[in-house]
Every structure is written in structure tokens, then in C-alpha cells.
Amino acid sequence: MSDARHEPGYLPLNRSEALTDGIFAVAMTLLVIELKLPEHGLVHSAEDLHAALFALLPKAIAWVLSFFVLALFWIGHHRVFAHLRRADSRLVVLNLLELAAVSLMPFSSALSGEFGGYLVSQVVYSANMAALGITALLVLRHVRQRPQLGTAPMPPGVYEGARMRIVGVIVVSAVAVVIAALVPVPAIGNAAFILMAVISPWSRRLERRRAPEAMHAAAEKA
């Protein structure tokens, strides 16, 4: 990575990776801040504590979903950058746009947990998720289209699997808004994000299926 400091037009990766890890870590930590203990003066019995904890359930669900999705994107980002040894200015800008969407997640998650009964909260939360997906897709495509940034081109299976996961988040975000608009249950739209637990394994299978094809194609070229 240090070699990139001496290559005109390219930048080292270490600072982008450090910033990325830091923002993901802070955002994932801030998600839990909304899970505050009930005020001591309002709890006088076990029943009061049970009721207070039950009232935290929407916020807890928003925290779990947001943490899960951010974890998926951090892993995906890590896998994409593993194919790089240097960056160009456009990649840095695209990466910053993705991090902007990451940094907004604590706010949109708190909004969804606190005001889940209002459609606008679902729209903001889903829009944040979709923005995260779109920016991640732009980073992925940029890396895929510029093999000179890495030591070798990104394998087709890795690219297609990552694209499936990212597009899945974008589609699920739209589905969540539709569900929230049709079903009058607070934060019910967030249930759509459970579909990511299905999409992610499918994308892994796609990667494994394409791996032998890529090896065969490379052998033929050799």
C-alpha cells in the first residue's frame, strides 16, 4: 500500500480503510444508545419493569436490524477492499459517500424505533438503507471496472454475489415502505429486512458456483 504514495494519480489505501473501520465502529456502537434503562422512579415492581422493557422492544428490533445490516456492509466492504492495493480519487469520494450513509444509521434507526407508528419514519429508515446500498454498489462497480487498482481483477463470482446482496438491500428497503403503508402496525415494515437472512446465503452459493467457472476460464487463458 505504501507504494501508492509514489504512483502519480493513485492514493494509499490505509487511510481510507482506517476511516472506514472507525466510522462503521462508531455507528454500530451508537445504535445501542437508544436502549436506555427505565427511569428508576417509574419502576416500583417487577410488573413495572416488565412493561418498561416491553416498551423498548421496537427500539431493540431497530437496533438488531441496523446492526445486522451494517455488519453485512462492513464485511462486504472488507472483502471488496481486499482485492485492492491502491486507490484513485474517485474511489475515495465514493467511499466517503458510503460512509455518509453509514454515519446516518444511528439517527434513522432511532427514528424508526421511537416513531415506528408513522410512515415517514419508515421512509427515512428505508431511504437510509437504500442510500447505503446504492453507494456500496457504486464502490463495487468502480473496483470491478478498474482492475489496475488491485493485483488482479475481482473474480466474477465475488462481484455477482456482492451485487446480489447489495441490490437485495435496496429492493427490501422499497418493500419495507410498501408494507408500512399497507399494514397499520408500528414499524412492521422493518420485518422485510429479515429477507436478508435468505438473500445472503443465496449470494454465497452463487459465489461458490462461479468459482470453478472462473478457475476454468483462467486456466484456458494460461
C-alpha positions as CSV (number, residue, x, y, z in Angstrom):
1,M,0.0,0.0,0.0
2,S,2.9,2.4,0.7
3,D,4.0,2.1,-3.0
4,A,0.9,4.0,-4.0
5,R,2.3,7.1,-2.4
6,H,4.8,7.3,-5.2
7,E,2.5,6.5,-8.1
8,P,1.0,9.6,-9.8
9,G,-2.8,9.6,-9.8
10,Y,-3.1,6.9,-7.0
11,L,-3.5,7.1,-3.3
12,P,-2.7,4.6,-0.5
13,L,-5.5,2.5,1.0
14,N,-4.5,2.6,4.6
15,R,-6.2,6.0,5.5
16,S,-9.4,5.1,3.7
17,E,-9.5,1.7,5.4
18,A,-8.8,3.3,8.8
19,L,-11.5,5.9,8.3
20,T,-14.0,3.2,7.2
21,D,-13.4,1.0,10.1
22,G,-13.7,3.9,12.5
23,I,-17.0,5.2,11.2
24,F,-18.5,1.7,11.0
25,A,-17.4,1.1,14.6
26,V,-18.8,4.4,15.9
27,A,-22.1,4.0,14.0
28,M,-22.6,0.4,15.2
29,T,-21.9,1.5,18.8
30,L,-24.2,4.5,18.7
31,L,-27.1,2.3,17.6
32,V,-27.4,0.9,21.2
33,I,-27.6,4.3,22.8
34,E,-31.4,4.4,22.4
35,L,-31.7,1.3,24.6
36,K,-31.8,3.3,27.8
37,L,-32.7,1.8,31.2
38,P,-36.1,2.8,32.5
39,E,-36.1,5.7,34.9
40,H,-35.7,4.4,38.5
41,G,-38.6,6.5,39.8
42,L,-41.0,4.9,37.4
43,V,-40.3,1.3,38.4
44,H,-41.8,0.2,41.6
45,S,-42.4,-3.5,40.9
46,A,-41.5,-6.4,38.6
47,E,-44.6,-5.6,36.5
48,D,-43.4,-2.0,36.0
49,L,-40.0,-3.3,34.9
50,H,-41.6,-5.8,32.5
51,A,-43.8,-3.1,31.0
52,A,-40.8,-0.7,30.6
53,L,-38.7,-3.4,28.9
54,F,-41.6,-4.3,26.6
55,A,-41.8,-0.6,25.6
56,L,-38.2,-0.8,24.5
57,L,-39.0,-3.7,22.1
58,P,-39.4,-1.5,18.9
59,K,-36.0,0.2,19.6
60,A,-34.4,-3.2,20.3
61,I,-35.7,-4.5,17.0
62,A,-34.4,-1.5,15.1
63,W,-31.0,-1.9,16.8
64,V,-30.8,-5.6,15.8
65,L,-31.8,-5.0,12.2
66,S,-29.5,-1.9,11.8
67,F,-26.5,-3.7,13.4
68,F,-27.1,-6.8,11.2
69,V,-27.2,-4.7,8.0
70,L,-24.2,-2.6,9.0
71,A,-22.3,-5.7,9.8
72,L,-23.1,-7.2,6.3
73,F,-21.9,-4.0,4.6
74,W,-18.7,-3.8,6.7
75,I,-17.9,-7.4,5.8
76,G,-18.7,-6.7,2.1
77,H,-16.6,-3.6,2.2
78,H,-13.7,-5.5,3.7
79,R,-14.0,-8.2,1.0
80,V,-14.0,-5.7,-1.8
81,F,-11.0,-3.7,-0.5
82,A,-9.1,-7.0,0.0
83,H,-8.7,-7.0,-3.8
84,L,-7.1,-3.6,-3.9
85,R,-3.5,-2.4,-3.3
86,R,-4.1,1.3,-4.1
87,A,-7.0,3.8,-4.6
88,D,-7.8,6.6,-7.0
89,S,-9.6,9.8,-6.1
90,R,-12.9,8.7,-7.4
91,L,-12.8,5.6,-5.2
92,V,-12.1,7.8,-2.2
93,V,-15.1,10.0,-3.0
94,L,-17.4,7.1,-3.5
95,N,-16.2,5.5,-0.3
96,L,-16.9,8.8,1.6
97,L,-20.4,8.8,0.2
98,E,-21.0,5.3,1.5
99,L,-19.6,6.3,4.9
100,A,-22.0,9.3,5.0
101,A,-24.9,6.8,4.7
102,V,-23.3,4.7,7.4
103,S,-23.0,7.7,9.8
104,L,-26.7,8.5,9.4
105,M,-27.8,5.0,10.5
106,P,-28.0,5.7,14.3
107,F,-30.4,8.6,13.6
108,S,-32.7,6.7,11.2
109,S,-32.6,3.7,13.5
110,A,-33.6,5.8,16.5
111,L,-36.3,7.4,14.5
112,S,-37.7,4.1,13.4
113,G,-37.6,2.7,17.0
114,E,-39.2,5.8,18.6
115,F,-41.8,6.8,15.9
116,G,-42.4,3.5,14.2
117,G,-46.1,4.2,14.0
118,Y,-45.6,7.0,11.4
119,L,-45.0,6.2,7.8
120,V,-42.4,8.9,7.4
121,S,-40.1,7.2,9.9
122,Q,-40.1,4.0,7.8
123,V,-39.5,6.1,4.7
124,V,-36.4,7.8,6.3
125,Y,-35.1,4.5,7.6
126,S,-35.6,2.7,4.3
127,A,-34.1,5.6,2.3
128,N,-31.0,5.5,4.5
129,M,-30.7,1.7,3.9
130,A,-31.2,2.3,0.1
131,A,-28.6,5.1,0.1
132,L,-26.2,2.7,1.8
133,G,-26.8,0.1,-0.8
134,I,-26.5,2.4,-3.8
135,T,-23.2,3.9,-2.6
136,A,-21.9,0.5,-1.8
137,L,-22.9,-0.6,-5.3
138,L,-21.0,2.3,-6.8
139,V,-17.9,1.4,-4.9
140,L,-18.2,-2.2,-6.0
141,R,-18.7,-1.3,-9.7
142,H,-15.7,1.1,-9.6
143,V,-13.4,-1.6,-8.2
144,R,-14.7,-4.1,-10.7
145,Q,-14.2,-1.8,-13.7
146,R,-10.7,-0.8,-12.7
147,P,-8.6,-3.9,-12.2
148,Q,-5.4,-1.7,-12.2
149,L,-6.3,-0.7,-8.6
150,G,-5.6,-4.3,-7.5
151,T,-3.1,-7.1,-8.1
152,A,-5.7,-9.0,-10.1
153,P,-9.3,-8.5,-11.4
154,M,-12.1,-9.2,-9.0
155,P,-13.4,-12.7,-9.6
156,P,-16.9,-12.7,-11.3
157,G,-18.4,-14.8,-8.5
158,V,-17.3,-12.4,-5.8
159,Y,-18.7,-9.4,-7.8
160,E,-22.0,-11.1,-8.6
161,G,-22.5,-12.3,-5.0
162,A,-21.8,-8.9,-3.6
163,R,-24.1,-7.2,-6.1
164,M,-26.9,-9.6,-5.2
165,R,-26.6,-8.7,-1.5
166,I,-26.5,-5.0,-2.2
167,V,-29.4,-5.0,-4.6
168,G,-31.3,-7.2,-2.2
169,V,-31.0,-4.4,0.5
170,I,-32.2,-1.8,-2.0
171,V,-35.2,-3.9,-3.0
172,V,-36.1,-4.9,0.5
173,S,-35.9,-1.2,1.5
174,A,-38.6,-0.4,-1.0
175,V,-40.7,-3.4,0.1
176,A,-40.5,-2.2,3.7
177,V,-42.1,1.1,2.8
178,V,-44.9,-0.6,0.9
179,I,-45.6,-2.9,3.9
180,A,-45.6,0.0,6.3
181,A,-48.1,1.9,4.1
182,L,-50.4,-1.1,3.8
183,V,-50.3,-2.6,7.3
184,P,-51.2,-0.3,10.2
185,V,-48.7,-1.8,12.7
186,P,-45.8,0.3,14.1
187,A,-42.5,-0.5,12.4
188,I,-44.0,-3.5,10.7
189,G,-42.1,-2.6,7.5
190,N,-38.8,-3.4,9.2
191,A,-39.8,-7.1,9.1
192,A,-39.0,-7.1,5.4
193,F,-35.3,-6.8,6.2
194,I,-35.4,-10.3,7.6
195,L,-35.3,-11.4,4.0
196,M,-31.6,-10.5,4.1
197,A,-31.1,-13.7,6.1
198,V,-32.2,-15.5,2.9
199,I,-30.6,-13.4,0.3
200,S,-27.1,-13.6,1.9
201,P,-26.8,-17.4,1.8
202,W,-28.1,-17.4,-1.8
203,S,-25.3,-14.9,-2.8
204,R,-22.7,-17.1,-1.1
205,R,-23.9,-20.1,-3.1
206,L,-23.6,-18.0,-6.3
207,E,-20.0,-17.2,-5.4
208,R,-19.2,-20.8,-4.8
209,R,-20.8,-21.9,-8.1
210,R,-19.0,-19.3,-10.1
211,A,-15.6,-20.0,-8.6
212,P,-14.9,-23.2,-10.6
213,E,-16.0,-21.4,-13.8
214,A,-13.5,-18.6,-13.1
215,M,-10.7,-21.0,-12.5
216,H,-11.5,-22.9,-15.7
217,A,-11.5,-19.7,-17.7
218,A,-8.2,-18.6,-16.2
219,A,-6.7,-22.0,-17.0
220,E,-7.8,-21.7,-20.6
221,K,-6.2,-18.2,-20.9
222,A,-3.0,-19.6,-19.5
